[in-house]
Amino acid sequence: MVMLAIVGRPNVGKSTLFNRLAGRRLAIVDDRPGVTRDRRFGTGRLGDLDLDIIDTAGFEDVTDDSLEARMRHQTELAVAQAEVILFIIDARDGVVPLDELFAGVLRRSGKPVVIVANKAEGRAGDSGVLEAFKLGFGEAVAISAAHGEGMGDLFAAVLGAMPADHDDDAAPSDDKPIRLAIVGRPNAGKSTLVNRLIGEERLLTGPEAGITRDAVSVDWDWQGRRIRLVDTAGLRRKARIDEALEKLSTQDAIRAITFAEVVLLVMDATHAFETQDLTIADLVEREGRALVFVLAKWDLVEDPGLKLKSFIELAERMLPQLRGAPIVALSAETGRGLDRLMPAVLKAHDDWSTKLKTRDLNDWLKMAVERHPPPAVNNRRIKPKYMAQTKARPPTFVLFASHADKIPDSYRRYLVNSLRQSFELPGTPIRISVKSGKNPYDEEVADPVKAFQAKRRRVRKSGEALIRK
């Protein structure tokens, strides 16, 4: 069990996240601030972590005998009691002075802190996620507690923040298992593949479709690397799902994708890359997970060389957002081609976890812009200025440019494809957000005090301009 405290100023979504982690509605949620007053305890799960969760009242800067001061004391007790602290900010509001004040309190506590930017669905919260860097807790985890987005990234952040002496079944930080989800349509050969990999009949298999219902986790060691295999139920088109049990199985499979690091999309090679396969692959990319295509039952394919070439061309054409993702043809029944699977998985995992040097990124950016300058929009030239990586898993970058909101999606796709090609990241999900403004890594802007003073000067000047008008 991990003791997790959810803290932050009022109305940032703490209770919504508490309910999400608990898996049921334990805390009252309302748009009005101050609904939660006492500490509320619950249990829940995040990925394969069992949690003791503490929901807290919104932090207020008061120390008198008022109700708000007593609520603050309850929050401070929760911070002292927790092993890991989730510090919630509102991604749409960005960092406000009360967040900065509370950040100082948390730093003095000495507890590991994961900063979470809630309400980050869509692009409205991008600026708030980036602003969170100045609080001094590293990169923020962008989530939407209301919609369940970003839970996989939150799981990875909590796992990385856990104290080294935590007594749990979780692996040490330097020996965490790679979480590998096996997904695909019914009867594609997923369970047979897992049995072949681990060398025993661990999972029930057969010619009938739909034998697997729950997501089944199996720990496995491959050449000294710890792997956690998760076999899932077959995913059919939503229109064909009519039983309540199958709906639950489908939700379980989608949850496995969310918490995976690498996903194996297993397809029957006799009819691969059908509409449902493409839909699953697109879901994996949108969740930001590394993907390996597996063409199972390869022993049933005639003219395998020509067939594999046609599948590669089809994947490039139908899934351009995953261009270069590895395709492994194998037969779990005979073992043919199985030796190529795990090297492809580890390569995809390493690419997904890659961190690029800022200097190399900006050398590449200069080259990419010279080769293909961004188009002018409304007779205004867009000028990319600076680029930095904000996180890995998946690789995520921020590009600072003039007229950032005018950059077309086609140019973003060009930058993503050029990044993949230049840094050898085939098929890796890549995120690029574009922002106007100064380089945040300049010394002036890196200092939160100077940044706040500069922002106040800009506001004052704009107010004076309005008065003159």
VMD Tcl script that draws the C-alpha trace (Angstrom):
set ca {
  {0.00 0.00 0.00}
  {1.14 3.53 -0.82}
  {-0.18 6.40 1.32}
  {-1.09 9.16 -1.14}
  {-2.26 12.66 -0.15}
  {-4.10 14.82 -2.70}
  {-3.53 18.50 -1.95}
  {-3.92 21.88 -3.62}
  {-5.86 25.14 -3.46}
  {-9.68 25.09 -3.55}
  {-11.62 23.89 -6.60}
  {-8.80 22.36 -8.64}
  {-10.37 18.89 -8.77}
  {-8.91 17.08 -5.75}
  {-12.10 15.25 -4.83}
  {-12.75 14.32 -8.46}
  {-9.32 12.68 -8.60}
  {-9.95 11.04 -5.22}
  {-13.14 9.46 -6.58}
  {-11.36 8.43 -9.77}
  {-8.59 6.61 -7.86}
  {-11.03 5.07 -5.39}
  {-13.16 3.77 -8.26}
  {-16.38 5.02 -6.71}
  {-18.03 8.25 -5.57}
  {-16.82 8.70 -1.99}
  {-16.32 12.47 -1.93}
  {-18.91 15.09 -2.85}
  {-17.92 17.02 -5.97}
  {-19.26 20.48 -6.75}
  {-18.13 23.54 -8.69}
  {-18.27 25.63 -5.50}
  {-14.94 25.86 -3.66}
  {-14.67 24.65 -0.07}
  {-17.00 21.63 -0.28}
  {-14.34 19.33 1.26}
  {-13.37 20.38 4.79}
  {-12.05 17.37 6.67}
  {-9.54 14.78 5.60}
  {-11.27 11.91 3.84}
  {-9.64 8.49 3.64}
  {-10.20 5.79 1.03}
  {-8.52 2.91 -0.74}
  {-8.04 2.48 -4.45}
  {-5.75 1.34 -7.24}
  {-3.60 3.06 -9.81}
  {-2.32 0.55 -12.34}
  {-1.08 -2.31 -10.16}
  {-0.41 -0.07 -7.13}
  {-2.70 -0.43 -4.10}
  {-3.34 2.97 -2.58}
  {-4.42 4.50 0.72}
  {-5.74 7.88 -0.43}
  {-6.28 11.06 1.58}
  {-8.53 13.78 0.16}
  {-7.93 17.21 1.71}
  {-9.54 20.62 1.92}
  {-8.37 23.42 -0.35}
  {-5.26 25.16 0.99}
  {-5.83 28.70 2.23}
  {-3.20 31.21 3.41}
  {-4.65 31.75 6.89}
  {-3.22 30.90 10.32}
  {-5.81 32.33 12.75}
  {-8.64 30.51 14.55}
  {-11.02 30.59 11.58}
  {-12.60 27.57 9.91}
  {-10.23 28.01 6.93}
  {-7.21 27.90 9.25}
  {-8.44 24.68 10.86}
  {-8.96 23.21 7.40}
  {-5.38 24.16 6.53}
  {-4.18 22.33 9.65}
  {-5.98 19.19 8.47}
  {-4.18 19.46 5.13}
  {-0.82 19.83 6.88}
  {-1.55 16.69 8.91}
  {-2.29 14.80 5.67}
  {1.04 15.98 4.19}
  {2.90 14.75 7.28}
  {1.14 11.38 7.12}
  {1.57 10.67 3.38}
  {4.40 8.85 1.61}
  {3.77 10.62 -1.72}
  {1.96 13.92 -2.27}
  {-0.08 14.76 -5.35}
  {-0.02 18.55 -5.67}
  {-2.94 19.52 -7.92}
  {-3.07 22.74 -9.95}
  {-5.69 23.87 -12.47}
  {-4.07 23.65 -15.91}
  {-6.55 26.14 -17.35}
  {-5.86 28.79 -14.70}
  {-2.11 28.16 -14.70}
  {0.06 28.79 -11.64}
  {-1.44 31.39 -9.29}
  {0.22 33.01 -6.24}
  {-1.51 30.62 -3.82}
  {0.00 27.66 -5.72}
  {3.46 29.20 -5.32}
  {2.88 29.74 -1.61}
  {1.70 26.16 -1.11}
  {4.69 24.87 -3.11}
  {6.97 26.43 -0.49}
  {5.08 24.60 2.28}
  {5.44 21.28 0.46}
  {9.15 21.79 -0.16}
  {9.71 22.33 3.56}
  {7.89 19.05 4.29}
  {10.64 17.06 2.60}
  {8.11 14.60 1.15}
  {8.24 13.44 -2.50}
  {5.83 15.58 -4.53}
  {4.22 14.81 -7.89}
  {2.78 17.94 -9.47}
  {-0.44 17.23 -11.36}
  {-2.02 19.65 -13.85}
  {-5.73 18.77 -13.78}
  {-8.38 19.85 -16.31}
  {-5.80 19.49 -19.10}
  {-8.14 17.96 -21.67}
  {-7.77 19.56 -25.11}
  {-5.24 22.33 -25.69}
  {-6.63 24.85 -23.23}
  {-4.40 23.57 -20.45}
  {-1.08 23.43 -22.36}
  {0.20 26.74 -21.01}
  {-0.65 25.78 -17.42}
  {1.22 22.49 -17.75}
  {4.34 24.36 -18.88}
  {3.98 27.04 -16.17}
  {4.10 24.32 -13.51}
  {7.87 23.99 -14.04}
  {8.48 27.14 -12.03}
  {7.05 25.53 -8.88}
  {10.26 23.52 -8.61}
  {8.88 19.96 -8.69}
  {9.89 19.08 -12.24}
  {7.50 18.31 -15.08}
  {3.79 18.24 -14.38}
  {1.60 15.25 -15.15}
  {-1.24 16.46 -17.38}
  {-4.53 14.72 -16.52}
  {-8.27 15.11 -16.64}
  {-9.66 13.57 -13.46}
  {-13.21 14.00 -14.74}
  {-12.55 12.08 -17.97}
  {-9.85 9.67 -16.77}
  {-7.16 10.99 -19.12}
  {-3.48 10.78 -18.18}
  {-3.85 8.06 -15.53}
  {-1.05 6.01 -17.08}
  {1.36 8.97 -16.83}
  {0.23 9.56 -13.25}
  {0.94 5.92 -12.40}
  {4.49 6.21 -13.76}
  {5.09 9.46 -11.83}
  {3.84 8.00 -8.52}
  {5.93 4.88 -9.04}
  {9.02 7.03 -9.62}
  {8.33 9.20 -6.57}
  {7.88 6.36 -4.08}
  {10.51 6.27 -1.34}
  {13.33 3.79 -1.93}
  {12.67 2.10 1.44}
  {8.97 1.58 0.72}
  {8.11 -2.00 1.69}
  {5.85 -3.21 -1.07}
  {5.67 -5.70 -3.89}
  {6.64 -2.92 -6.29}
  {10.02 -3.27 -7.89}
  {12.96 -1.03 -6.93}
  {13.32 2.09 -9.07}
  {16.26 0.63 -11.02}
  {14.52 -2.71 -11.69}
  {10.95 -1.87 -12.61}
  {9.29 -4.35 -14.94}
  {8.41 -3.22 -18.45}
  {4.61 -3.22 -18.61}
  {3.66 -4.97 -21.84}
  {-0.02 -5.19 -22.87}
  {-1.13 -7.71 -25.49}
  {-4.24 -6.49 -27.32}
  {-6.14 -7.30 -30.49}
  {-9.37 -8.65 -31.90}
  {-10.91 -11.87 -30.52}
  {-9.16 -15.12 -31.47}
  {-6.08 -13.38 -32.88}
  {-3.73 -15.58 -30.82}
  {-2.94 -13.32 -27.86}
  {-3.10 -15.94 -25.08}
  {-1.25 -18.49 -27.23}
  {1.54 -15.94 -27.70}
  {1.81 -15.30 -23.94}
  {1.98 -19.04 -23.22}
  {4.73 -19.46 -25.81}
  {6.76 -16.57 -24.42}
  {6.72 -17.78 -20.81}
  {7.08 -21.43 -21.77}
  {4.03 -22.83 -19.97}
  {0.28 -23.18 -20.40}
  {-0.45 -20.28 -18.07}
  {-3.52 -19.00 -19.95}
  {-6.52 -20.88 -21.27}
  {-6.57 -21.09 -25.08}
  {-8.77 -22.67 -27.73}
  {-10.46 -22.12 -31.10}
  {-13.44 -20.39 -29.48}
  {-13.41 -16.58 -29.59}
  {-13.73 -14.67 -26.31}
  {-12.14 -17.18 -23.89}
  {-10.17 -14.43 -22.11}
  {-12.41 -12.02 -20.23}
  {-10.28 -10.32 -17.56}
  {-6.93 -8.62 -18.13}
  {-4.52 -11.24 -16.76}
  {-1.09 -10.10 -15.52}
  {1.90 -12.46 -15.73}
  {5.41 -11.60 -14.47}
  {8.21 -12.91 -16.67}
  {11.99 -12.62 -16.91}
  {13.57 -12.31 -20.37}
  {17.37 -12.36 -20.43}
  {17.55 -10.54 -17.10}
  {14.89 -7.95 -17.97}
  {11.72 -8.04 -15.91}
  {8.56 -7.98 -18.01}
  {4.96 -7.75 -16.81}
  {2.78 -9.26 -19.54}
  {-0.92 -8.32 -19.51}
  {-3.17 -10.50 -21.68}
  {-6.49 -8.84 -22.51}
  {-9.89 -9.73 -23.88}
  {-10.46 -9.35 -27.62}
  {-11.63 -5.89 -28.69}
  {-14.58 -5.84 -31.09}
  {-16.32 -2.91 -32.72}
  {-18.51 -1.03 -30.26}
  {-21.64 -1.71 -32.34}
  {-21.14 -5.47 -31.90}
  {-20.84 -5.37 -28.10}
  {-24.21 -6.06 -26.55}
  {-23.49 -8.07 -23.38}
  {-22.72 -6.27 -20.13}
  {-19.88 -8.73 -19.38}
  {-18.19 -8.02 -22.70}
  {-18.47 -4.29 -22.06}
  {-16.62 -4.77 -18.76}
  {-13.97 -6.90 -20.51}
  {-13.50 -4.19 -23.15}
  {-13.08 -1.51 -20.47}
  {-10.50 -3.74 -18.75}
  {-8.56 -4.10 -22.01}
  {-8.59 -0.35 -22.63}
  {-7.42 0.22 -19.06}
  {-4.51 -2.17 -19.72}
  {-3.48 -0.02 -22.70}
  {-3.64 3.11 -20.54}
  {-1.23 1.69 -17.94}
  {1.09 -0.11 -20.37}
  {4.47 1.12 -21.57}
  {4.59 -1.00 -24.73}
  {1.55 -2.48 -26.50}
  {1.64 -5.54 -28.74}
  {-1.18 -5.33 -31.28}
  {-1.67 -8.99 -32.24}
  {-3.39 -9.59 -35.58}
  {-4.30 -12.78 -37.38}
  {-1.97 -12.67 -40.40}
  {-4.66 -14.17 -42.65}
  {-6.73 -10.98 -42.28}
  {-4.57 -8.31 -40.66}
  {-4.93 -4.51 -40.62}
  {-8.69 -4.55 -40.82}
  {-10.76 -1.60 -39.60}
  {-10.78 -2.69 -35.95}
  {-7.01 -3.22 -35.97}
  {-6.53 0.33 -37.25}
  {-8.89 1.67 -34.58}
  {-6.94 -0.09 -31.80}
  {-3.62 1.18 -33.18}
  {-4.97 4.74 -33.27}
  {-6.13 4.38 -29.63}
  {-2.65 3.24 -28.58}
  {-1.07 6.24 -30.32}
  {-3.54 8.67 -28.73}
  {-2.72 7.19 -25.31}
  {0.97 7.83 -26.08}
  {2.16 4.23 -25.74}
  {4.91 2.50 -27.72}
  {3.45 0.06 -30.26}
  {4.68 -3.15 -31.90}
  {2.55 -4.83 -34.57}
  {2.48 -8.64 -34.36}
  {1.37 -10.72 -37.33}
  {0.42 -14.00 -35.63}
  {-0.34 -17.36 -37.27}
  {2.36 -16.60 -39.86}
  {2.71 -20.32 -40.60}
  {-0.68 -20.13 -42.38}
  {0.43 -17.43 -44.83}
  {1.37 -18.26 -48.41}
  {4.24 -16.32 -50.06}
  {5.31 -14.69 -46.71}
  {7.93 -12.37 -48.20}
  {5.53 -10.65 -50.58}
  {2.77 -10.61 -47.95}
  {4.98 -8.94 -45.33}
  {6.02 -6.24 -47.81}
  {2.38 -5.51 -48.63}
  {1.49 -5.29 -44.91}
  {4.32 -2.81 -44.29}
  {3.12 -0.61 -47.17}
  {-0.47 -0.84 -45.92}
  {0.53 0.22 -42.38}
  {2.49 3.19 -43.73}
  {-0.50 4.32 -45.78}
  {-3.30 3.70 -43.26}
  {-1.45 4.76 -40.08}
  {0.89 7.64 -41.00}
  {0.89 8.79 -37.36}
  {2.74 5.54 -36.52}
  {5.09 5.51 -39.49}
  {8.00 3.15 -38.87}
  {6.42 1.18 -35.99}
  {7.98 -2.32 -35.96}
  {6.07 -5.21 -37.54}
  {7.01 -8.71 -36.37}
  {5.69 -11.77 -38.20}
  {5.66 -14.94 -36.08}
  {3.90 -18.17 -35.26}
  {3.27 -18.87 -31.59}
  {2.39 -22.48 -32.44}
  {5.73 -23.29 -34.10}
  {7.96 -20.60 -32.53}
  {8.95 -19.23 -35.94}
  {9.97 -15.57 -35.79}
  {9.56 -15.41 -32.00}
  {13.23 -14.45 -31.51}
  {12.58 -11.09 -33.22}
  {9.76 -10.03 -30.90}
  {11.46 -9.03 -27.64}
  {14.33 -7.09 -29.31}
  {11.65 -5.08 -31.14}
  {9.80 -4.51 -27.84}
  {12.93 -3.30 -26.03}
  {13.89 -1.02 -28.92}
  {10.38 0.50 -28.93}
  {10.57 0.96 -25.14}
  {13.99 2.65 -25.33}
  {12.79 5.00 -28.10}
  {9.65 5.80 -26.10}
  {11.83 6.68 -23.07}
  {14.39 8.73 -24.99}
  {15.58 12.16 -23.83}
  {17.24 14.47 -26.33}
  {19.77 17.17 -25.54}
  {18.46 20.70 -25.94}
  {21.46 21.68 -28.06}
  {20.90 18.77 -30.46}
  {17.20 19.63 -30.67}
  {17.85 23.22 -31.65}
  {20.51 22.24 -34.19}
  {17.90 19.93 -35.71}
  {15.23 22.67 -35.57}
  {17.45 25.07 -37.48}
  {18.09 22.44 -40.14}
  {14.40 21.46 -40.39}
  {13.26 25.09 -40.78}
  {15.91 25.80 -43.42}
  {14.84 22.72 -45.36}
  {11.14 23.51 -45.14}
  {10.22 26.96 -43.69}
  {6.78 27.28 -42.09}
  {4.16 28.89 -44.32}
  {3.17 32.53 -43.94}
  {-0.33 32.96 -42.49}
  {-2.21 36.20 -43.26}
  {1.04 37.62 -44.65}
  {2.74 36.99 -41.31}
  {5.88 34.91 -41.23}
  {5.97 32.26 -38.50}
  {9.45 32.13 -36.94}
  {10.36 29.07 -34.80}
  {12.81 30.28 -32.15}
  {13.61 27.58 -29.63}
  {12.73 24.01 -28.72}
  {13.13 21.90 -25.58}
  {12.00 18.49 -24.39}
  {9.66 18.71 -21.40}
  {9.26 14.98 -20.72}
  {9.83 11.49 -22.05}
  {7.48 8.50 -22.25}
  {6.30 9.56 -24.77}
  {8.81 12.20 -25.95}
  {7.10 15.56 -25.51}
  {8.48 18.88 -26.74}
  {7.60 22.55 -26.57}
  {8.39 24.81 -29.52}
  {8.50 28.56 -29.01}
  {7.62 30.54 -32.11}
  {6.09 33.81 -33.19}
  {2.38 33.51 -34.07}
  {2.31 30.06 -32.51}
  {-1.46 29.74 -32.80}
  {-1.17 30.10 -36.59}
  {1.10 27.08 -37.18}
  {-0.93 24.61 -39.28}
  {-1.27 20.97 -38.27}
  {0.48 19.94 -41.48}
  {3.67 21.70 -40.32}
  {3.45 20.00 -36.92}
  {3.28 16.66 -38.74}
  {6.33 17.62 -40.78}
  {8.27 18.40 -37.58}
  {7.20 15.11 -35.96}
  {8.23 13.05 -39.00}
  {11.53 14.92 -39.28}
  {12.22 14.32 -35.57}
  {11.57 10.60 -35.98}
  {13.86 10.38 -38.98}
  {16.71 12.52 -37.61}
  {16.85 10.93 -34.14}
  {15.91 7.37 -35.22}
  {12.61 7.14 -33.37}
  {10.49 5.13 -35.82}
  {6.85 4.73 -34.84}
  {7.31 6.49 -31.49}
  {4.39 8.72 -30.40}
  {5.73 12.29 -30.30}
  {3.97 15.32 -28.86}
  {4.83 18.90 -29.88}
  {3.08 21.88 -28.34}
  {3.74 25.31 -29.81}
  {3.81 28.42 -27.67}
  {4.53 32.10 -28.21}
  {6.71 34.10 -25.88}
  {10.23 34.24 -24.60}
  {12.48 31.26 -24.13}
  {11.54 29.97 -20.63}
  {15.03 28.57 -20.14}
  {16.58 32.05 -20.22}
  {17.95 33.00 -16.81}
  {15.46 35.85 -16.38}
  {12.38 33.74 -17.02}
  {13.72 30.69 -15.17}
  {13.56 32.76 -11.97}
  {9.90 32.72 -10.79}
  {10.25 36.08 -9.01}
  {11.59 37.82 -12.10}
  {8.96 36.13 -14.23}
  {6.19 37.37 -11.90}
  {7.61 40.90 -11.88}
  {7.85 40.92 -15.69}
  {4.26 39.75 -15.97}
  {3.10 42.48 -13.57}
  {4.94 45.14 -15.63}
  {3.22 43.93 -18.80}
  {-0.19 44.07 -17.11}
  {0.48 47.58 -15.81}
  {1.57 48.80 -19.24}
  {-1.50 47.35 -20.91}
  {-3.70 49.03 -18.26}
  {-2.03 52.38 -18.81}
  {-2.56 51.99 -22.58}
  {-6.26 51.39 -22.04}
  {-6.56 54.48 -19.83}
  {-4.88 56.67 -22.49}
  {-7.39 55.42 -25.05}
}
mol new
graphics top color blue
foreach p $ca { graphics top sphere $p radius 0.5 }
foreach p [lrange $ca 0 end-1] q [lrange $ca 1 end] { graphics top cylinder $p $q radius 0.2 }
display resetview
